[in-house]
Amino acid sequence: MLKWWTAAATASASAGLVAALVYRLRKRNRKVRTMRVNPYLAERSTKGRFVTAFDDMTSYSPVFKENFHMDITNFEYILKKIYFRLQPKRNTRPYDGIGPKEKLAIALEYLASGSFERHVASSYRVSKSSVRSITISVCEAIRYEMGTENLPCNDNVKWIDTANRFHEKWNFPNCLGAIDGKHVAIRCPPMQEGCFSTTR
């Protein structure tokens, strides 16, 4: 009986020693952060696209419409509707926080351009993960605040009728709407290359 107890104690002690060694090796190999914020991103408040170009774009309507696919009145209308939803719950970084107007500009430019997150992130001087989370929060705010006024009612008969009309006219089954002006790359069905050629 005594041999079993000493064997178990030795095994648990050696397991503890191995765990301590593994912890120490991981701690030693841990990457040390050399900077708190990337210096490029730290200059957002002076050199970012929102600070340098947004006011100029609002004064020249064609450029604003080219970048955001809407005019300034629609932008201001959407901002007014979702402003309180885009404000931070706590103002933990008052000196360099991203305001609701800048969040809306980032999300709309990302959605309108169809560009990569990294392109929008580098022009606005925010991180790629920030562009992603801002876009998600703006879309959720728009859906919550404006979804009922801009989407038709949830009526199965109307949805089925719309899907049938798209299928009859355009041969797109289960389609409920279309967005104009956005090139969507699709794989054409076999033996029908002529019907699916792009004209852009």
N, C-alpha and C positions, 0 to 999 in steps of 0.2 A: 504494500500500500504506500509506503514511504517513497519507493522508487518512482511510482507513478506521479506522486505529487512533485517531486524534484524535477522530473522530466517535463511536466507541464509548466512549472515555473521557469525552467530554463528556456523552453520554447517561447513562452510569452515575453521573456526578457530579450531574447534574440530578435523576436518580431518587433518589439519596441525599438531596439537599437537600429534595425534596418529602416524602420519608418523615420527615425530621427535623421539617419544618414541621407535618405532620399529627400527629405524636407530641406536639409542643409544644401544639397547639391542643386535642387531646384531654385532655392533662394540665391545661390551664387550665380546661376546661369540666367537669372531674370534680367530682362533688358531694362536698363536705367534710362528714364526719360530725360532727354537733354533739354527739351523746351516744353513750356506749358501749352503754347499755341504756335502753330506754324506761322512764321513771320509774314508769309504771303497773305494768309487769312487775317492776320492781325491788322492789316491796313485797310480792312473793309470800310471803316467809317470815313476814310479819306479818299480811297481810290476805287472802291467798288462801283459796279455799274449803276446801282440804285442812286448813289450819291452823285456820280458824275454825269449820268446821261438821262435819268428818268424825267427830271423837270424839263429838259430840252425836248424830250420826246412828247411830253404832254402839250407843249406849246406848238408842236408841228404835227398835226393830226395824221397825215399819211404815214409817217415813220412809226408813230404809236400803233396805228392799225396794222402795219406790216409786222411788228414785233409781237403784238398781243392778240391779233385777229379780232379786235373790237375797238370801238372808239372810247374816248375818255369818259363820256357820260355813262356808258355801260359799266366801265371799270369802277367809277365812283359809286354807281348804284349797287353793284355787288359788294364793294367794300363797306358801304353803309349797312347792308343787310347782315354781313358776317363779322363786322368789326369786333364786337364783344366776344365772339367765339375764338378769335385769333389772338386775343390778349393773353399774356402769360398769367397763370394762376398766382404765381409769386414773382415779384420783380427781383430775382436773385442777381442779375447782371445789368443794372440800370445804365452803365456806361457804354455797353456795346451790345445790348439785346437787339433782336430782330423784331421790328414793329409790324403791326398788322398790314400796313400798306406795302411794305417790302416783302412780306410773306406772300401776299396775293400776287405781286409782280413776279416773284420767283416762280410760283406755281403756274401762273398763266403763261409765262414765257416758255417754261419747260413743256407744258402741254401743247401750246400753239406751234412751237418750233419743231417738235418731234425729234429734238436733238438728244444727245446723251446727257445724263445727269452731270457728268464731269465737266461738260462745256458750260452749262448754266452755272455750276458751282464755281468754276474758275472766273467767270465774268462777274459774278456777284460777290466773289471772294468769301464763300461759305464752304463748308465741307460737303462732300457728296452725300453723306448720311443726313445732313441737315436738309438738303434739297429733297431727299426722299421723304423725310418725316414732315416737312413743310407741305409738300404736295399732297400727302395723305390727309393731313389735318385740314387743309383748305378744301379739298374735295368733300370731306365729311361735313364740313361746315356749310358748304353750298348745298349739298344734298339735304341736310337737316333743315336749313332755313328756307330754301327755295324749291325743294323737291315737289311739294304739293301744288305750287302755283305754275310750274313749268312742265310737269309731266302729266299726261292724261290720267284719268282715274283708272283704278285697277279693276277693269272690266274684262273678263275672259273672252267675251264675245267680240269686243273691239280688237283685242290682241290677236285673236285667231283670224279675224277678218283682215287685219293689216298683214299678218304673216302670209296669208293666202294670196293677197294681191302682190306682195313682193315675189312670191314664188312663181306666180303666173307671168308677171311682166318681166322680171329680171332673172329668173331661175335661181333664186337664193332662198332655199327653204329655211324656215324658222328665223327669219329676219324681221325685226320690228322697227327698224329705222335706218337712216343713212346719214353720214356726215359728209358734207361737201368740202372739197379743198384739201383733203388729206389723202395722200397716196399710200395705199395699203398693199404691200407685196403679198401676193397669194400664189400658190402653186396651181396651175391650170389643170383641169381634168385631162386625161389621156385623149389624144386625137381631136382636141378642140383648141389648139393653140391660136387659131385665127380669131376666135371669139373673145379671147382674154388678153389681147395685146394692149400695151400701154400707149397712150397718146400724149403723155407728158414730156 
